[in-house]
Amino acid sequence: MSPSTEYGAPYHGLVKRSVMIAGHSTSISLEPLFWQALEQAASKRALPLNALIARIDAERVKAADMPNLASALRLWLLFTLSNGRNIFKLNGNGARPK
């Protein structure tokens, strides 16, 4: 079954939003599906959306190969929704082990 028939079409363009991180305004462009997932994750943790994004950003800047913020948000959601399991059997650099 395709995603468009099972859940409604998830293929939408980017939506840009401004958020405050450490007292600075920054804009982030994500697909609506990711914004919805972030809002649900923030609600589940009883956090404002900006606070959750700031936490993810704080983790992101500690990474050896720091991704951009939008990528970090998508990766965090994927990791969180998979309950921390390496569901794709990837090694640390994102490639499948040989």
C-alpha positions as CSV (number, residue, x, y, z in Angstrom):
1,M,0.0,0.0,0.0
2,S,1.4,3.4,-0.9
3,P,1.8,6.2,1.7
4,S,-0.6,8.4,-0.3
5,T,-3.5,5.9,0.0
6,E,-2.8,4.8,3.5
7,Y,-2.2,8.1,5.4
8,G,-3.0,10.8,2.9
9,A,-0.5,12.3,0.6
10,P,2.7,13.1,2.6
11,Y,4.3,14.8,-0.3
12,H,4.2,18.6,0.4
13,G,6.7,21.3,0.0
14,L,8.7,22.9,2.7
15,V,7.1,25.1,5.3
16,K,9.4,27.8,6.9
17,R,8.9,28.7,10.5
18,S,10.8,31.0,12.8
19,V,11.9,29.7,16.2
20,M,13.9,31.1,19.1
21,I,17.0,29.2,20.1
22,A,19.2,30.5,22.9
23,G,17.6,34.0,22.5
24,H,18.2,34.1,18.7
25,S,15.6,33.8,16.0
26,T,16.3,31.3,13.3
27,S,14.2,30.0,10.5
28,I,13.8,26.3,9.7
29,S,12.3,24.7,6.6
30,L,10.6,21.3,7.0
31,E,7.9,19.4,5.4
32,P,4.5,19.6,7.2
33,L,4.7,16.0,8.3
34,F,7.9,16.7,10.2
35,W,6.4,19.8,11.8
36,Q,3.5,17.8,13.0
37,A,5.7,15.0,14.3
38,L,7.8,17.6,16.2
39,E,4.7,19.2,17.7
40,Q,3.5,15.8,18.9
41,A,6.9,15.0,20.4
42,A,7.0,18.4,22.2
43,S,3.5,17.9,23.5
44,K,4.3,14.4,24.7
45,R,7.2,15.8,26.6
46,A,5.2,18.8,27.9
47,L,7.6,21.2,26.2
48,P,7.0,24.2,24.0
49,L,8.1,23.4,20.4
50,N,11.0,25.9,20.7
51,A,12.3,24.2,23.8
52,L,12.3,20.8,22.1
53,I,14.1,22.2,19.0
54,A,16.6,24.0,21.3
55,R,17.4,20.6,23.0
56,I,17.9,18.9,19.7
57,D,20.1,21.8,18.6
58,A,22.2,21.5,21.7
59,E,22.8,17.8,20.9
60,R,23.5,18.5,17.3
61,V,26.3,21.0,18.0
62,K,28.1,18.3,19.9
63,A,28.3,16.0,16.9
64,A,31.6,15.3,15.3
65,D,30.1,15.8,11.8
66,M,27.4,18.4,12.7
67,P,24.4,18.3,10.3
68,N,22.3,21.4,9.6
69,L,19.5,22.0,12.0
70,A,16.7,20.8,9.6
71,S,18.5,17.6,9.0
72,A,19.2,17.1,12.7
73,L,15.4,17.5,13.4
74,R,14.5,14.9,10.8
75,L,17.2,12.5,12.1
76,W,16.1,13.0,15.7
77,L,12.5,12.2,14.8
78,L,13.5,9.1,12.9
79,F,15.7,7.9,15.8
80,T,13.0,8.7,18.3
81,L,10.2,7.1,16.3
82,S,12.3,3.9,15.9
83,N,12.7,3.9,19.8
84,G,16.5,4.2,19.4
85,R,16.9,1.0,17.4
86,N,19.1,1.0,14.4
87,I,16.2,-0.1,12.2
88,F,18.2,0.3,8.9
89,K,21.3,-1.5,10.2
90,L,23.5,1.5,9.4
91,N,27.0,2.1,10.8
92,G,27.9,5.5,12.4
93,N,28.4,7.3,9.0
94,G,25.0,6.3,7.6
95,A,26.3,3.6,5.3
96,R,25.3,-0.1,5.5
97,P,28.1,-2.2,6.9
98,K,29.8,-4.5,4.4
